[in-house]
Amino acid sequence: MAAHTKLEQRLIEEAYDHLIKSVSIKLNDDDYANIKKAFDFANSAHEGVKRKSGEPYILHPLAVATIVTREIGLGSKAIISSILHDVVEDTDYTLADIENLFGKKIASIVDGLTKLEGDFDYKQASNFRKMLLTLSDDVRVILIKIADRLHNMRTLDSMPPNKQQKISGETLHIYAPLAHRLGLYAVKTELEDLSLKYRFPDQYKEISLQLRDKEEHRKYLVEQFITPIKHLLEKENLHVNIKGRPKSIYSIWKKMQVKKVSFDEVYDLLAIRIVFKADQEIDERRKCWEIFSIVTSIYKYKQDRIRDWITMPKANGYEALHVTVMGPEGKWVEVQIRSERMDEIAERGFAAHWKYKDGTSHDSELDKWISRIRETLHNPESDVLEFLDEFKLNLFSSEIVVFTPKGEMKTLPKGATVLDFAYEIHTQLGNKCIGAKINHQLVPINHVLNSGDQIEILTSEKQKPQAHWFNIAVTAKGKQKVKDAFKLQHKKHIDKGKKMIEEALRKIDKVPSNETINVLLNHFKLESKVQMYAQVGSDLNTLDNIAKLFETKKEDNKFIKYWRLSLGRKKKDQDQQTDKNPSTIDRKKTYILSEENAEKNFYLSKCCNPIPGDDVMGYITDDNKIIIHKNNCPETIKLMTQQGDRIVTAKWKQFRIRSFLTHISIKGFDRIGIVSELTGIISKDHNINMRTVQFDANEGVFTGNLFLYVHNKLDVNNIIAKLIKVKGVESVERIEDV
């Protein structure tokens, strides 16, 4: 390997010095000596290796270590592990070498950070699962991995477009929610913003420019807003730090998407943070409400926008008092009131502060969450790809707090049901659940819980888990327990069905050979014997008159032979066809969607119904075809996370002949002739064909659903722009499901 140039060596030394200066907690001489030892070792191991950007590779682990200490607040072991995190994966050194040089704990953390090898479909989920297995022992593995992902996102410019899409999608799907769950709000916000930058660059730039254009006016409004608050706080001898902060680009974009509003219509674009000093936690609560009282004596507050996270902190440890008030120029302003301790937890993450900063340990909601994750991870029946979805369900951002009959508090995600609560208490309680009494009122198992509910689960020994329960359960634990119950039942049915078939064959002097099993499969019109055993065992299929199936008939024997021969030829033809169609798609290049290739080389996904002009990406199937999804389709993010190497960037060529079915929803105030006016704009002014027109009016308000054939997104935008101007129309939007 080539040695570093003088310029590279200077960059490396500067990066190391920056790391040392960034250390945010007190370290002793031995700690600094071990950090230097790790740096020298990693620098030598990675010597001559370059990143995609062309810079020396060692700069990446040094940057990760800097994030870990400066932005998360971890100590020497985490810094050393960050510096070493790619050594085992990318060099000839082993975990045994790491353990000999730096000890078992460092080796364990590095092992959690080292990727697995294997089949790609399972690789990413397996990597993540392996990393999370160390969570119960050492949460620093996750914190370092998040720091690693943050630096990769900060330097994503050097990657090809398909990799940018894959990595940003994966970040938004898993790493940003995980950072949020661990209380790393600043990191979570940056991960979301950077993901948006690469997934929707035009929209990211537009919002960035609008924020920049309004920066001076925002500063003016902040100063105007906080001046009277400062004055009153000083009179009360309360010393605080007040600062304004804009909403993140991603949060603004998300509100624009969900609420279908413009940038200027986004609720509470302005936010103020008031941070104060306090000696004790009791003093903190009193001061929070004292400041709240002063703020709301000056500005009128929105009653449904008070969030008390000090009386009942979030599951990740977040504490603050939020209130939204009417500020200058009729603008809603969100005010966050926190102590310095609360602010540190909010910015750096409860996990780091709680376990590795002050050395104390608390029986927190984070402990309980980690325990639930561990339970899922150690379930031997859990499918590795299903695991990612189950884990994602545990990254809930909104929680409710409910109580057992004895007053024990339980935290569940918002939207959780009686069934989720039952499984949260005990598996058998869930399996036997028939309903509940909530605040002494009888409710069914699908009843959605609210914060403060006191719940008594009702059971019956005759009750068994039902198939539709999987849709009632909201939590990962609840869904998994339902799935486990059915797997157990399924296994019993398979065993029972196998015995029944073997016994029935024995009675007619037949053995369960491949030939006899094939005859039965053909009779039941099934594809696998496991499926057949399960259906027979659960009494969905009967073995009545089984003897007639095996009466010796030449025609039957000829049919079976012909059937087998046909299957063999079909498989051979398929194999030959596969050989003639080797993979020809260059995954590093942008795939061009042309009218000539439609339905031949690519298909449009039915889940999001993209049309020319939409921001899209492609997923390469096993038969070398491409399925096109919209970039903001939930399935897209899932595919990027689980099978990122099959993702390609895609762009449309102009489509002149082919048209696409699109659904437009219209709402407004009813009047005579409005339907005729709306449909006339579409058919006459724009020459667009309509497949279906549905309008419904009630109490003077109408809703309309139009299914149109358009050539591209521009057609849709032009139609929407015209329809919204019609007198009485309040909203027009494109709906993805057609």
N, C-alpha and C positions, 0 to 999 in steps of 0.2 A: 504494500500500500504506500502511496505517496505521502510524504510528510507535509504538514501544514506550511503554507507560505508565510512570510513575515506579516502580511496584512491579516491573514486568517488567524495567526497566532495572537496578534494584537486584539482582534475582535473577541477571541475566546477569553483572553485575560480580562478584558473590559466586562464581559458578561459574567465572569466569575466574581470580579470585584463588586459588580452591581448586586449579585446575589448576596454576598456577605453583608453589604450595606443595607439590604432589604430585610434582614432577619429581624422579626418583630417581637421576639421574646428573648429573655436573658439566657445565654448559653455560657458554659464554662470552657476552659482551654481545651479539655479533652474533646468536647463536642466539635469545636472548630478544627481540631487536628483530624478528627474522623471525617468531617466534611471535605477537608483538603485531600485526604487519602482517597475518598470516593471519587472526587473530581479527577485526580491524577490517573486513577485506575480506568475510569470511563473514558477519559480523553485519549488514553493510549489504546483502549479497546476499539473506539470508534475512529481512530486516526485514518485519514484518507477517504472516509465515507462522507458523501454529500447528500443534502436534502434536495427535493425537487427544485427548490429555489436556487440551488448552486452553493449555498452557504455550508460551512462545516456542520456535520450532524450533531456534534456535542453541544451546539448552541441551543438545540431543542430541549434536551433534558435540563440544561441550566435554566432555561426560561420557565420550564414546568416547576422546578424547585423554587424559583423566585415567586411564582404565583402562589405556590403552596404556603410559603412563609409570610409574604407581604399581604396577600389578598385573602388568605384563609386563616393564617395565624398559627400554623403548626410548627413543631420543633425540629430538633436535629435528626431524629430517626426518619421522619417524613422527608426532610430535605435530602438526606443520604439516599433513601429509597427512590426519590424522584430522579436524582442524578443517575442512578443505576437501572432505571426501570426498563430500558430497552437493551441492556447488555446481553442478557440470556437469549432474548429473541433474535438479535441481529448479529451476534458474534459467536465465537467458538467457546466462550466461557459458559460454565454450567451453574446451576443453583448451588451445587456443592462448593464451587469456588467462592461464590458470594457468601455462603455460610461460614467457610473457613476464614475469610478475610474480615467479615463484618458482623457475624453472629446470626443466630437462628431467627430472631425477630425481623431483622432486615431481609433475610432470605425469604421468610414467609410473606412479607408484604410484596417483595419483587415477584414471587411466584404468583400471587393474586393478580399482578399487573401484566404477567406474561401471557401472550395469546396462545391458544391451542392450535394444533395442526389437525387437518382432517377434511372430510367432505364439506364443500362450501355451504350447501343448504343448511347444515346444522352448525356451521362454524361460528357465525356471529352470535347466535343464541347461546351456544355452548360457552363461548368466551365470556359473555355477560353473566351467565349462570355461575361459571367458575369464579369470576371476580366477586360476585355477591355471596358466595359460600364463605368468604373470609369476612363478610360484613359483621357477623355475630362476634367474631374474635377481635377484629380490628377495622374500625370504620375508616381509618386512614387510607386503606386501599381504594375505597370509593372516592374519597376526597382528592387523592392524587390523580385518579383516572379522570375526574371531572376537570382538574387543572390541565391535564394532558390534552383533553378534548378542547378546552378553551384556547390553548396555544395553537393547536391545529386549525381551529376556526379562524384565529387571528392571522394565520399565514396561509389561508386557503387559496389565495390568488394564483399561486404557482401550480395548482393542480388542474388537470383537464376538466372540461365542463361536466362530463358524466360523473366524475369523482366528486366534484363540488355539489352536485345534486344529491348524490348518495349520502355523503357525509353530513350535509346540512339537514337532510330529511331525517337521518338517524339521530342527529343532535336534538332536533325539535321533538321527536317522538319519545326519546328515552332520557337523554342527558339533561335537558332543560327542566323537565318535570322532576328528575332526581335531585338536581341542584336546589330546586324549590322545596322539595320534601325535606332536605337536610338544612334548610334555612339559609342557603347561600343566595340571597336575593340579588345582590349586585352581579354575581356570576351568572345566575339564571337569566337576568335581563340582557346581559351582553350576548349570551349564547342564542337567545331568541332573536335579537336584533341582527346578529351575524347570519343566522340561518335564513332570515327574511331577505337579507342582502343578496344571497346567492340563489335563493329559490324564486324570488320575485324582484329582480334588480330594479326594474322601472318604477314599481310602486314604492320601493325602499328609497330611491333617489327623490321621488316626488315628495314624500312625507318629510325627508331630511331637509329638503330645500324650503318647504313651508315652515318647518320649525325654525330654520336659520333666519328666514325672512321676518319671522315674528319675534325673534330673540329680544330685540331692543324694547318692543312693546311689552313683552312678557316681563322683563326686568322692571319696567315702569309699574306694571300692575302689582308685581310682588312687593315693591317698595311701598306703594300706595296702600296695599293690604296690611303689611306687617307694622307700619309706623304706629297706628293707634294701639295695636296689641302690645308692642314694646313699651309704650308709654305707661299703660296700665300695669304691666308686669313689673316694671321698675318701681312704681308706686307701692306695689305689694312686696317689694324686696325679693322678687323671684328672678334669679340670674339664669338666663336661658340663651341658647344659640338658635336663631331662627334663619332658615334658608329655604329658598324656593327651588323646586326641581320640576322639569318638564316630564310628562309621561314618556315612557319608552316608545320608540318607533313601532316595535312589534305590537304593544298594547293598543296604540292608536289604530294601527292597521286592522287588528283583530276586531276592535269595536266597530270600525267602518264596515267590515265584512258581515259581522253578526247583526248589527242594527240597521244595515243598509243606509248609512248616513255619510255625509261629506266630512272632510277634515274639520271644518268650522263647527260642525254639529256634534262633534265628539264630546261626550259628557266629561266634566271636570278635567279639561286639558291641563289645568294649572294645579299644582300640589305644593303645600307648605309643610315643612317638618320643624317641630319645636322640640329641642333636646335640652334637658335640664340635669343638674347635679342633684343626687340624693344619697343620704347616708345609709338608709335601710330600705328593705322592700316595702314595709308598711308605709314609710314616708313617701315612697315612689307613688303608690296608689293614691294617697291623699293629694299629692301635688298634681298628678294627672288630672284629677277631677277639678282641682282648683283652677288650673290653666284652662280646662274645658269651659268652666263657668265664666272666666274672663273673656274668652274668644266669643262665646255665644251671647254675651251681654252686648257685644259690639255688632256682631253679624247674625242674622237669622239663619237657623240651621234647618236642614231637611230631616224630618223626624225618622224617616225610614232609612237614613244613611248614617246611623251611628253604629260603630263596630267596637264593642268592648272586648279587646283581647288581653286586658290586664286581669279582670276577674276570672276569665277562663281562657288561658293562652292556647294558641294553635298547637296542633300535635307536634310540630317541629320546634316548639319552644318560643315562637314569635309572640312578643308582648308589645302592645301599644294601644292607644285610644284613638280611634278615627272618627272624624265628623266632617260632613260636607256642608259648607255654608255658602250663602249668596254674597259674593264679593263685589268689587268695583265693576262698573259697566255691565251689570247683570250677568256676570260670569260665575258659575259654580266653582268653588275652590275646595279641594280636599285637604284637611288639616290632620297631620299625624302628630300625636303627642307621646313622647318617650323619654325615659331616663337615659343617662349615658350607658348604663349596663344593658338596657333593652336595645339601644341603638347598636351596640357592639355585637350583640347576638344576632340582630336583624341583618347587619352588614356582613359579618364574617361567618355566620352559620352556627346554629346551636350545637351541632355535633362536635365541632372543634372546640368551642368554648367550654362545653359541658364536660367532655371527657379528657381532653389533652391539654387544656390551658390551665385550669385551676386544680386539676388532679382529683376533683370530687366526682361522685357518681350519684345520680338521682334516679328514682323509679319513675321515669318520664314516659310520655306517650311515645317518644322515639324508641325507648326500650321495647315497648309493646309492639310497635310497628316492626322493629328488627326481628322480634320473636315470631311474628306472623310470616315474615319473609322467609325465615329459617325453616318454618314448618312447611311452606310450599316447596322450598328448594330440596328438602330431604324426602319429599314424597316420591317413592320409587316408581309410581305409576304416571308421574307427570311427564307429558310429552315436551321435548325440548323447545319446539317451535311454539307450542301453545303457551309455554312458560312466559314468553315475552309479553303476550297479551294479558296474562294473569297478573304479572308483575306491574304492568302499566296501570291496572285497576287500583293497585295499592298506592299509586302516586296521586291520590286525590288532593285537590287544593282546597276544597271547602268541606269542613267537618261539621257534624252535629254532635251534641252530647246528650246521651239518654241515661236512664237509671233503671236498675233492677228493683224488684219489690223491696229489697233490704236497703236500698239507697246507694248501692255501689255504682260508680260512674263508668260509662263505656263511651268511647269515641268511635264513630262510624262515619263513612262518607255521606255527604248530602245525597238524598235520594234512596238511602238504604231502607229495606223493608223489614217487616216482622220476621220473615224467614231468615234474613241476614243476622238479625239480633239473636235469634234462636241458635244458629250455628256458631255465632261468636261466643255464646256461653258454653255449649257442648254439642258434639256431633249427634248424639242420640236425641237430644232435645230438638235439634233441627229435623232429624229424620221422622220424629213422631209428632211434629208440630201440626196442629189443626187450626190455630188462630191465636189470639191474644186478647188480654184486657189491657187497654191503654187508658190510664186515668179513670179506671173503673168502667170503661165503655168497651163492649165486645167488637173486635175488628178481625177481618180475614188475614191470611198469611201474606197477601200482596199489599197490605196497607203500608203506605210510605210514612216513615217516622219523621217527627219534628223534634228540634232541640227542646230539652226539658221533659219529654215524655217519660212516664214511669210505666214499665212494661212487665206484665206477667204472662209468660208463655203457657198456652193450654195444649195438652198432648192427648194422644189416644194410642193405645197399644196396637190397634188395628191399622193405624196410619202407616203408609209407606211413601217414600219419595216418588213424585210423579214427573213425567217427562217435561211438562210445562214449567216446573219449578226452576229449571235452568234460566228461563227468561224472567222469573220473579226475583231471583237473587241478583244483587248488584255488586257485592264485594267479591274479590278474588277468592277469599276463603269460602264464602257461601257457594259460589259456582263450583269450586273444586270439590266440596263435600257432596254436592248433588251428583257431580260426575263420578266421584268415587263410589257412591251408593249404587249407581247404575252399572258401573264396571263390575262390582261385586255380584249384582243380580245377573248381569250378562254372563259372567263366568259360570254361575250356578246353572243358568239355562243351557249353556254350551255343554257342560258336563252331563246334565240330565238328558239332553237331546241325543248326545253321542251314545249313551247307554241304551236309550230307547231304540235307536236305529240298529245298533248291533244286536239287540235282543230280537227285534222284528226280523232281521235278516237270518239270524240263527234258526228261527222257527220254520223258515222255508229252505233251510240247508244252503244258505248263501253266506259268503264271507265278505267283510267290508273292504273289498279290493278297490283299486282305482276304477275298474270297469263298472262294478255295481254302484259305486258312489257317483260316477258320471251319469248313469241311468237315472238315479234319483235327482241329481242336479237338473238334468234336462226336464224331468217331470215337474219339478217345483219351479222351473224357470229362474234358477239362482246361479250365481257365478262362483261361490266358494263354499266349501264344506262347513267352515266355521259359521257362516251365515245360516246354512241349512240346519246345523245342530241347534243354534240359538232359537230359530223359529219353531222347530219341532219341540224343543225344551220348554218354550213359553206357550205352547198349544196354538200357535198361529198357523201351523201346518200339521195335518194328521197323517198317520201311516196306515189308514184304512185301505183295504184292497191292495196292499203292497205286493202280494203274490202275483197279481195280474200283470204287473210291470215286467216280471221276469219269466213269463210264459215263453217257451222257445218258439220264435218265429223268425224265419230266414229274412223276412223283410226288415224286421227290427234290427237284426244283426248287421244287415247290409247298410241300414240307415246310420247305425253307430259308426261303422267303418268309414262311410262316406263323410259323416260329420267330422270325425277326427282328421281325415285326409284334407278336408276343406280348411279346417283350422290351421293345419300345418302349412298348407299352401299360402293361406292369408298371411300368416306370420312371416313366411319366407319372403313374400312380396313386400311386406312392410319393411323388413330388414334391408332388402335390396334398395327400396325407395329411400330409406334413411341414408344408405351408403352413397346414393347419387346426389344427396343434398347436404354436403358438408357445410359447416358454419361459415358464412361469408360476410356476416355483419361486423364491421369495424366498430368496436364498442367505444373507442376513443374519439370517433368522429360523430358529428351531429347527423342523425338520420333524417333525410328529406322525405316529407309526406306528400306524395304527388297523386294526382287523380288516377294515373295509369296503374299505380301499385295498390290502390285501395282494394281491400278484400283478397288480394293475392299475397302480398308480403306483410301487410299490417291490417289490424282490426281496431275499431273504436270500442273502448270499454263501455259496457252497459251501466256500470255503477255511477258514472259521472257524465256520460254522453258529451264528450268534447266535440267541438266544431272548429273549422279553420279560423285561426285568429286567437284561439285560446292558448295560454301557456301550457305546454304539454311535455310529457316525457314518455319513453317507451320501455316496456318490459319484454325481454326476449324469452320466448317459450321454448320448451324442449324440442319442438319441431322447427325451430329457427324462424318462427314468425314473431311479429312484434305487436303487442297489445298497447294501445295508446290510452293514457290516463291524463286527466288534468293535473297540474302541479299541486293544486290544493285539495285534491281528492284524498280522503282518509286512507284509502287502499294504497295510494302512492307512497305515503310515509311508511306504511307497514312493509311494503315491498322493499323500499330503500333500506329499512332497518334489517330485514331478514335475508334478503337476497340482492344486496347492493351491486354485486358484480354482473347482474343481468340487466342493469339499468343503462339506458342510452338517452342522451339528450335528443330532442326531435324538434323540427321546424316545418311549417306548412309551406307548400307552393300554392299558387292560386288555383282554386277549384272553380271552374266555369260551368260545368254541366251538372255535376252531382249536387243534390240538396240534402239537408240534414233536418231531422225532426227536432224541434225545440219547443219547450214549454214556457209560456209567459203568464204570470199571474198579475191581475189588475184589481185594485181596490179603490172605492170612491163612493160618492153620494149619488144616489139614483135620480134620474130625470128621464122624461120622455125623449126617445130618439138617441140616447147615448150609445146603446149597443150598435145601432146602425152606423153612427159616426165613427166608432172605434174600428169596426170591421171594414168600413169603407177606406180608412187610412191604410189598412194592411193590404187589402186586395186591389184597390184602385190606385192609390198613390205609390205603393211600393211593389205592386204586381207579385205579391207573395201568396202562395197557396196555403189554405187552412185545412187541416185534417179534421179538427174537432173544435167546436166553440161551445163553451159552457158558461152561463151566467146565472147568478142566483141573487135575488134582492130580498132584504128583510129590514123592516122598520126604517126605510129610506137609505139604507147602506147596501151596496152591491159588491159582490166578489165575482171575478171572471177568470176563467182558465182557457187560454188559447194554445192550441198545438199547431205550430206552423212549420212549413218546409222552407229553410233558409240556405243560402250558399256559404255564409261565413258570419263571424262575430260582428262585423261591421253592419250587416243587415239587421241584426238584433239590436245593436246600439242605436241605429237610426230610427227603427220602429219605436223603441222605448222613448227616445228623445221626443218623437212626435206625439205619442200617446199621453205622456205626462203633461203635455200642454193643453190637453182637452179639458174643458170646464167640468169640474166635478171629480176629476181623477186625482186621487191622493198618492197612490204609489203604483209603480210598475216595476216588476223584477223578473229576471230569468230564473226558472227553477231547473235544477239539474236532473231530477228524476222525470223521465218521460215514459 
